[in-house]
Amino acid sequence: MTYQEIESLAKSLSYRDKLHLAQTMLQMARKEEEEQNSSVAKFAAEFPNIVERILKSKPVKRKSLSSFIKDMFNFRGGISDDEINGVINQLQKQKVISIDDAGRVTYL
């Protein structure tokens, strides 16, 4: 579902339902932000090492990048999919990589 579809559906709601929807969306966004930030903070000390290993290996697709990150943490008890996504998001924010719509990773 796209943003435009949700917006058009939301226009048919009463003002109270719109306020309730807005409140729910804010809560969901805050929770997602907290989850991403906590996973980034968890790996902040190791981040330079993560970047170095990724730049040596240079996985070509997002799926292989996710698998590579997961394999790096297997011997330390593993890493969740949300944490992997947090690491990938941090790599993008720090302009280490970019990922196109087809899932191809470009190293910057």
N, C-alpha and C positions, 0 to 999 in steps of 0.2 A: 504494500500500500504506500502511495506517495504522499508527500506533504500536502500537495494540492487536493488530493482526494479527502484527506482528513479535514483540511480546512473547509472544504465545501460541505462535508457532513456536519461539522461543528456549527456551521451557520444556522442549521435547522434546530439547534438546541435552545432551550430556554436560557435566560441569563444565569439562573442558579446552576443549571447543569454545566454551562460554560465555565463558571467560576470553579465548580467542583473538578471539572476536567483539567483546568489550568493548575489547580492545586496538586492534583494527582501527577501531572506531568512534571511539575517542579520537584516533587518528592522523588520521582523516578530518576530524574536527571541528577539530583544531588547524590542519590545512592550510587549511581553509576560512576559519578566523578570520584566519590570516596573510594570505591573499589579500585578504580584505575590508579588513583594517587597512592593508595596503600600498597599496591603491588609494585609500583615504581619505587616507592621509598624502601621497600623490602630489598630491592636489588640495586639500590643506588650505589652502594660501596663496590659492587661487582660490575657495575655498568661499563667502566673502561675495558675490563677484561672481556666482557660480552662483545663489545664493539670490535675489539681486536680480533677475536676468534671469528666473528661473522665476516669481517673484511678479508680475512685469510681464505675462508671457505667460499664466500660469495654465492649463497644459494640463489637460484634464478627466479623461482616462483615463491609466492607467499606461503603456499602449503609446505614447500621444502624448507623455507625459513623457519616456519613454526616447528617442524619436525627437528630441525637442527637445534633450536633453542631448547626444546623438550629434552633432546638427547644430552645437552650440556648439563642438565640438572637431574638426570636419572640417578646418578650415584649419590646424590645428596637428598634423596627422599622425593624427588619429582617436583613438578611445577604444574599448576592448574592451567586450563585453557584461558581463563580470564587473565591470569598473570602473564601468560605468553602474549596475549593481545595487548596488555599494558606495556610490555617490553617493546613490542613492535610499534605501538603508538609513540613511545618515547624516542625510539630510533627515528621515526618520521619527524617528530617535533624538533629534534636536535639536528635535523637535516643530514643524517647519516645515510638514509635511504629514502626512496619514494616508491610507491606501489601504484601501478596504473590500474584501470578498470578490469583488465584481463588477468590481473594478479601477478604481473611481471615486476620483479624488484629491480630498481635502478640504484646504483651506488653513487652518491654525490661526493 
